[in-house]
Each structure stands twice: as C-alpha cells, then as structure tokens.
Amino acid sequence: MKKTLYTLYIIIGCCIMASCDKMPKNGDLDGMWQLMTIEHNGTTNDVKDRQLYLSFQLDLFQLTKINSNTRYYGYFDNLGDRIVFRNFSDMAEKHPDKPDNYPVTDLTIIEPWGYYALSDTFHIESLTRNDMALRSKNARITYRKF
C-alpha cells in the first residue's frame, strides 16, 4: 500500500511539474531564426547582415530587427507541412499614447522579412534543428537557428 501511494505521489508530482512549463509545441520550429536569404521575383538577396529575425512560440510569431525598435507580431498555424501567418500587428510600445497594438496595413513594413501579403501560407521545404526554408507563392526564405 505504501509503495503504491508513493508511486502515485511521484506520478502526480511529475504531471504537475510538466504542466507548469510551456513545452515546445512546434518541435524544431520553435525558437528564434535569423533571416539569411530572400528569393523574390527571380532575385536572391543575402540579407543576413540586416539582423532580421523570426521567432516562434506557442501560436505566436514575432519579427524583429536587432538594435532597433522594429518589432511586429502575429499568429500562425503550424499545419505540419506548411505555416499560415496571419494578423500582423505593430508592437504597442511604438505607440505609447495608445495601449492597443496596431494591425499592419502597409505591406512595405513586413517586406524586409520576405512577407508580401498580410495573411500568407508558406510551405516548409526543409526544417531541421539548425536550418529552415519556407516558400510561398511570392518568396522563398531561408533561415538559420539563432
């Protein structure tokens, strides 16, 4: 009886500890990715020196430019072989006079990251722990894990 009760306490303790942590929901996709190249209109541009990043966690993504106030976020759906990006928004800290975030309506704001639509589907061409390549109807983007 004591051994069974002890085993039950261990199982409950492990479950509680695991439920308190936000486990990686998206496998290798989760984390921060540095933008390396963008192929658009037949031209491939090396953009790694621009310090542009894409981060995934749970259902959120964030676009960041290092050493600047430039940050956008939105939601994504991880469908296994493709990712659907939606609801691009400007971070509220860029607009301290208003508490809400602002939907992105000007595409030129997100084009430096290779996004040419406010809601877009990218097929996952490759995804490893270190590298990722995404392709939409408008662009092919490559990343390295940061």
Secondary structure, DSSP 8 states (H G I E B T S, - for coil): -HHHHHHHHHHHHHHHHHHHS---SSGGG-EEEEEEEEEETTEEEE-GGG-EEEEEETTEEEEEETTSS-EEEEEEEE-SSEEEEEEEEE-GGG-TTSSS-EE---GGGTGGGT--SSSEEEEEEEE-SSEEEEE-SS-EEEEEE-
